[in-house]
Amino acid sequence: MFKFGVIMDSINSINPEWDSTFALMLALQKKNLIEYIHPNTLFLKDGKVFGYSSAIKVSRNKKEYFTISNKRIINLNKFDCILYRTNPPVDIDYIQTTYLLDCVETNGTLVINSPQSLRDFNEKILGTSFSQKKLPVIVASKINIIKKFIKEHKKVVIKPLNLMAGKSIFLIKSSEKNKISQIKKITNNEKTFVMVQKYIKEIINGDARIIIYNGIIYNKVLIRFPPKNEFRANLAYGGKFIIKNISSKQKNSLSEIAQYLKSNRIYLAGVDMIGDYITEINITSPSGIQEIDKATNYDLSKNISSQFSKIIQSSYKNA
C-alpha cells in the first residue's frame, strides 16, 4: 500500500461522471491511501515543500461523490508519490508550481508526471514533432507570416500553445475578409505565439485519443466526432464519441513515442490523432479515461493504478 498525494483543481468543480483524475482516484484508493491537495496551498520552506492536505474518499454517489477529513499542513515528502493533475493553462503559476515539485523530487518523492518534462515539452509542439506523417504547421505571432501560411493552405486551424479542451481554437479560411482582425485577436496583437495547422479533412472520421501509461499503449481508443456546424471534436463542445480497438497502424506509429515518454518520466499521456497525423500529446492532465473505462469495465484506470505502483517500487528500488 502506497500513499498518494493528488494535486488537482478544486474537487468541488469537477464532473465526477467524466473527470479523469476522479477515475484515477477511484482506482488508486482500492489498494492505496490518497490525499487531496489544492495547488494554491503549496509553499516552500527550508528547502522542503508543504501544502494543505486532506484525507479523501471518493465514490460514484452522484450527490456526495467525495468526503474529506483531517485537513492539515503536510510535508509532501511524506507521500510515496505526488500525482500532479491540474488543468491548463500552462501559465506562469503552473510553471512556478513545477519548480516546487522539483524540490519534492530532489528530496526523494516520485512526481507523476515529471515536473521538468512538463516544462520542457509543449503538448502541441510535441505532438506535431512526433507525427510520422508531417502536418503543415507553423508556430508564429507575426500577422504576415500567418497570413502567408493561410494563403498557401487555404483552410487552417489556429490554436494557443497553452490551453486545453478546444478553448480559443479557430478555423480560418483564406477567403475570409476579417482574417487579419481574427489573427490580431488570437495573437494578442502579435505578442503571443500560436500554432497554425493546415485543416485536416479526415476529422470527419473522428479525432482519436490514445492513452499511454508507463510506456504501455492501451488497446482501446476514444474516437471523438465534431457536432454539426463545429470543427472541434472536443467533448466539451458537444462532440460525440465511440470506443474502438486500436489499429495496428496506430500502435506501430506510437511504439517509439511510448518509450520516449517513459524515458522522460511522462508516465501518463493522451495522444491525439486525426487520420495519420499526431496533433497533440497531452501530458498535463490527459482526459478520456472515464469514457474508455465505462466501455471496459474500468480496466483502464485499474491498469494505470497498477502501473503507478510498479513505478513507485522501481523508483525507490533504484534510489
C-alpha positions as CSV (number, residue, x, y, z in Angstrom):
1,M,0.0,0.0,0.0
2,F,1.3,3.4,-1.0
3,K,0.4,6.9,-0.1
4,F,-0.6,9.2,-2.9
5,G,-0.9,13.0,-2.8
6,V,-3.2,14.2,-5.6
7,I,-2.7,17.8,-6.6
8,M,-5.7,18.8,-8.6
9,D,-8.1,21.7,-9.2
10,S,-11.0,22.2,-6.8
11,I,-12.7,18.8,-6.5
12,N,-16.0,20.7,-5.9
13,S,-15.9,21.9,-9.5
14,I,-15.4,18.6,-11.3
15,N,-17.9,16.4,-13.1
16,P,-17.4,13.0,-11.4
17,E,-19.1,11.3,-14.3
18,W,-16.4,12.2,-16.7
19,D,-13.4,13.6,-14.9
20,S,-10.2,11.5,-15.4
21,T,-8.5,12.5,-12.2
22,F,-11.6,11.3,-10.3
23,A,-11.4,7.9,-12.2
24,L,-7.7,7.6,-11.2
25,M,-8.6,8.3,-7.5
26,L,-11.3,5.7,-7.5
27,A,-8.9,3.1,-8.8
28,L,-6.0,4.2,-6.6
29,Q,-7.9,4.1,-3.3
30,K,-8.7,0.4,-3.7
31,K,-5.2,-0.5,-2.7
32,N,-3.6,2.7,-1.5
33,L,-4.2,5.8,0.6
34,I,-4.9,9.0,-1.2
35,E,-5.0,12.6,-0.1
36,Y,-6.3,15.7,-1.8
37,I,-4.1,18.9,-2.2
38,H,-5.1,22.1,-3.9
39,P,-2.2,23.6,-5.8
40,N,-2.6,27.1,-4.3
41,T,-1.9,25.8,-0.8
42,L,1.7,24.7,-1.6
43,F,4.7,26.5,-0.1
44,L,8.4,26.1,0.1
45,K,10.3,26.5,3.4
46,D,13.8,25.5,4.2
47,G,14.1,23.5,1.0
48,K,11.0,21.4,1.7
49,V,7.6,21.8,0.1
50,F,4.4,21.8,2.2
51,G,0.7,22.0,1.4
52,Y,-2.7,21.7,3.0
53,S,-3.7,18.1,2.6
54,S,-6.9,16.2,3.4
55,A,-7.6,12.5,3.6
56,I,-10.2,11.8,0.9
57,K,-12.6,9.1,-0.1
58,V,-14.3,9.2,-3.5
59,S,-17.4,7.3,-4.7
60,R,-19.8,7.1,-7.5
61,N,-22.6,8.6,-5.4
62,K,-23.7,11.4,-7.6
63,K,-24.8,13.7,-4.7
64,E,-21.9,13.1,-2.4
65,Y,-19.0,11.9,-4.6
66,F,-16.3,12.7,-2.1
67,T,-15.6,13.2,1.6
68,I,-12.6,14.9,3.1
69,S,-11.2,14.9,6.6
70,N,-8.1,15.7,8.7
71,K,-7.1,18.8,6.8
72,R,-3.6,19.9,7.9
73,I,-0.2,21.1,6.6
74,I,2.0,18.3,5.5
75,N,5.5,17.9,4.0
76,L,4.9,16.5,0.5
77,N,7.8,14.1,1.0
78,K,5.6,12.2,3.4
79,F,4.0,10.7,0.3
80,D,5.3,7.9,-1.8
81,C,4.0,9.6,-4.9
82,I,2.6,13.0,-5.9
83,L,0.1,12.9,-8.8
84,Y,0.1,16.3,-10.4
85,R,-3.2,16.8,-12.3
86,T,-4.0,20.4,-12.6
87,N,-5.5,21.5,-15.9
88,P,-4.0,24.1,-18.2
89,P,-3.4,26.9,-18.9
90,V,0.3,26.2,-18.6
91,D,0.9,29.8,-17.4
92,I,3.4,31.3,-15.0
93,D,1.6,29.9,-12.0
94,Y,1.6,26.4,-13.4
95,I,5.4,26.7,-14.2
96,Q,6.2,28.0,-10.7
97,T,4.3,25.0,-9.2
98,T,6.6,22.7,-11.2
99,Y,9.6,24.4,-9.6
100,L,8.3,23.5,-6.2
101,L,7.6,19.9,-7.4
102,D,11.3,19.8,-8.5
103,C,12.2,20.2,-4.8
104,V,9.8,17.4,-3.9
105,E,11.6,15.1,-6.4
106,T,15.0,16.2,-5.2
107,N,14.1,15.3,-1.7
108,G,13.1,11.7,-2.8
109,T,9.4,11.5,-3.7
110,L,8.2,10.5,-7.2
111,V,6.1,13.0,-9.1
112,I,3.9,11.9,-11.9
113,N,4.3,13.4,-14.5
114,S,7.9,14.7,-14.2
115,P,7.7,18.5,-13.4
116,Q,10.8,19.0,-15.6
117,S,9.2,17.3,-18.6
118,L,6.0,19.3,-18.1
119,R,8.2,22.5,-18.5
120,D,10.4,21.1,-21.3
121,F,7.6,19.8,-23.6
122,N,4.8,21.8,-25.1
123,E,1.8,19.5,-25.7
124,K,1.0,20.9,-29.1
125,I,4.6,21.1,-30.4
126,L,5.5,17.7,-29.1
127,G,2.6,16.1,-31.0
128,T,3.4,17.5,-34.4
129,S,7.1,16.9,-33.9
130,F,6.5,13.2,-33.4
131,S,3.9,12.7,-36.2
132,Q,5.3,10.3,-38.8
133,K,3.1,11.9,-41.5
134,K,4.1,15.5,-41.3
135,L,1.3,18.0,-40.9
136,P,2.0,21.5,-42.4
137,V,2.3,23.7,-39.3
138,I,3.9,26.9,-38.1
139,V,4.3,28.5,-34.7
140,A,4.3,32.2,-35.0
141,S,3.0,35.5,-33.8
142,K,3.5,37.8,-36.8
143,I,0.5,38.5,-38.9
144,N,2.3,38.5,-42.2
145,I,3.8,35.1,-41.6
146,I,0.4,33.6,-40.5
147,K,-1.4,35.3,-43.4
148,K,1.1,33.8,-45.9
149,F,0.6,30.3,-44.4
150,I,-3.2,30.7,-44.6
151,K,-2.9,31.8,-48.3
152,E,-0.8,28.7,-49.0
153,H,-3.0,26.1,-47.3
154,K,-6.5,27.8,-47.8
155,K,-8.0,26.5,-44.6
156,V,-6.2,26.3,-41.2
157,V,-6.8,25.8,-37.5
158,I,-5.2,28.3,-35.1
159,K,-4.7,27.3,-31.5
160,P,-3.0,28.7,-28.4
161,L,0.0,26.7,-27.1
162,N,-1.0,26.5,-23.5
163,L,-4.8,25.7,-23.3
164,M,-6.9,22.6,-23.5
165,A,-10.3,21.2,-24.4
166,G,-10.6,23.1,-27.6
167,K,-10.5,26.6,-25.9
168,S,-9.7,29.6,-28.1
169,I,-9.2,27.4,-31.2
170,F,-10.3,29.0,-34.5
171,L,-10.9,27.8,-38.1
172,I,-9.9,30.4,-40.7
173,K,-10.2,30.3,-44.4
174,S,-8.1,32.3,-46.9
175,S,-11.3,33.7,-48.4
176,E,-12.4,35.3,-45.1
177,K,-12.3,39.1,-45.2
178,N,-11.9,39.6,-41.5
179,K,-9.0,37.1,-41.0
180,I,-6.5,39.9,-40.1
181,S,-8.6,41.1,-37.2
182,Q,-9.0,37.5,-36.1
183,I,-5.2,36.9,-36.2
184,K,-4.7,40.1,-34.2
185,K,-7.1,38.9,-31.6
186,I,-5.6,35.4,-31.4
187,T,-2.0,36.6,-31.2
188,N,-2.8,39.5,-28.8
189,N,-1.6,42.0,-31.4
190,E,1.5,39.9,-32.4
191,K,2.6,39.4,-28.8
192,T,1.6,35.8,-28.3
193,F,2.8,32.7,-30.2
194,V,0.1,30.5,-31.7
195,M,0.2,27.2,-33.6
196,V,-1.3,27.3,-37.1
197,Q,-2.1,23.9,-38.7
198,K,-3.4,23.0,-42.1
199,Y,-7.0,21.9,-41.7
200,I,-7.2,18.1,-41.6
201,K,-10.2,16.9,-43.6
202,E,-10.0,13.5,-42.0
203,I,-11.6,15.0,-38.9
204,I,-14.9,13.8,-40.3
205,N,-13.7,10.3,-39.4
206,G,-13.0,11.3,-35.9
207,D,-10.3,12.5,-33.6
208,A,-8.6,9.6,-31.8
209,R,-7.5,9.9,-28.1
210,I,-5.0,7.1,-27.3
211,I,-3.9,6.6,-23.7
212,I,-0.2,5.7,-23.0
213,Y,0.9,4.9,-19.4
214,N,4.3,3.8,-18.3
215,G,5.2,3.1,-21.9
216,I,2.1,0.9,-22.5
217,I,-0.3,1.8,-25.3
218,Y,-3.8,0.9,-24.2
219,N,-5.7,-1.3,-26.6
220,K,-9.0,0.7,-26.7
221,V,-9.2,4.1,-28.3
222,L,-11.6,7.0,-27.7
223,I,-12.9,8.4,-31.1
224,R,-14.5,11.8,-30.9
225,F,-16.6,13.3,-33.6
226,P,-17.4,17.0,-34.0
227,P,-21.1,18.0,-33.8
228,K,-22.9,19.6,-36.7
229,N,-21.5,23.0,-37.7
230,E,-18.5,22.6,-35.5
231,F,-14.9,21.7,-36.5
232,R,-13.8,20.8,-33.0
233,A,-14.4,17.2,-31.8
234,N,-13.8,18.1,-28.1
235,L,-16.5,16.6,-25.9
236,A,-16.6,20.0,-24.1
237,Y,-18.1,21.4,-27.4
238,G,-20.7,18.7,-27.8
239,G,-18.6,16.1,-29.6
240,K,-19.9,12.6,-29.6
241,F,-17.7,9.5,-29.1
242,I,-17.3,5.8,-29.6
243,I,-14.7,3.3,-28.3
244,K,-12.8,1.2,-30.8
245,N,-9.9,-1.2,-30.7
246,I,-6.6,0.4,-31.5
247,S,-5.4,-0.3,-35.1
248,S,-2.1,-2.0,-35.8
249,K,-1.1,1.1,-37.8
250,Q,-1.8,3.4,-34.8
251,K,0.1,1.1,-32.4
252,N,3.1,0.9,-34.7
253,S,3.3,4.6,-35.1
254,L,3.2,5.1,-31.3
255,S,5.6,2.5,-30.1
256,E,8.6,4.7,-30.2
257,I,6.7,7.6,-28.7
258,A,5.6,5.4,-25.8
259,Q,9.2,4.6,-24.9
260,Y,10.3,8.2,-25.3
261,L,7.6,9.4,-23.0
262,K,8.5,6.8,-20.4
263,S,12.3,7.6,-20.6
264,N,11.4,11.3,-19.9
265,R,9.2,10.3,-16.8
266,I,6.0,11.0,-18.6
267,Y,4.0,8.1,-17.1
268,L,0.6,9.2,-18.3
269,A,-0.2,10.8,-21.7
270,G,-3.1,11.2,-24.1
271,V,-2.1,11.2,-27.8
272,D,-4.5,12.8,-30.3
273,M,-4.5,11.6,-33.9
274,I,-6.6,12.7,-36.8
275,G,-6.1,10.3,-39.6
276,D,-2.4,9.5,-39.7
277,Y,-1.4,12.8,-38.1
278,I,-0.5,13.2,-34.4
279,T,-1.8,16.6,-33.5
280,E,-1.1,16.7,-29.7
281,I,0.4,14.7,-26.9
282,N,-1.4,15.7,-23.7
283,I,0.9,15.4,-20.7
284,T,-0.6,17.8,-18.1
285,S,-3.9,16.2,-17.3
286,P,-4.9,13.9,-20.2
287,S,-8.6,13.1,-20.2
288,G,-10.7,10.4,-21.8
289,I,-10.1,7.8,-19.1
290,Q,-13.7,7.6,-17.9
291,E,-15.1,7.3,-21.4
292,I,-12.8,4.3,-22.1
293,D,-13.3,2.9,-18.6
294,K,-17.1,2.7,-19.0
295,A,-16.6,0.6,-22.1
296,T,-14.0,-1.7,-20.5
297,N,-15.4,-2.4,-17.0
298,Y,-13.0,0.1,-15.5
299,D,-10.0,-1.8,-16.9
300,L,-8.0,1.3,-18.0
301,S,-7.9,3.1,-14.6
302,K,-7.2,-0.2,-12.9
303,N,-4.2,-0.8,-15.1
304,I,-2.9,2.8,-14.7
305,S,-3.2,2.5,-11.0
306,S,-1.3,-0.8,-11.0
307,Q,1.5,0.6,-13.2
308,F,1.8,3.7,-10.9
309,S,2.5,1.2,-8.0
310,K,5.2,-0.5,-10.1
311,I,6.8,2.8,-11.0
312,I,7.0,3.7,-7.3
313,Q,8.5,0.3,-6.4
314,S,11.1,0.7,-9.2
315,S,11.8,4.3,-8.3
316,Y,12.6,3.6,-4.7
317,K,14.5,0.4,-5.5
318,N,16.8,2.3,-7.8
319,A,17.2,5.3,-5.4
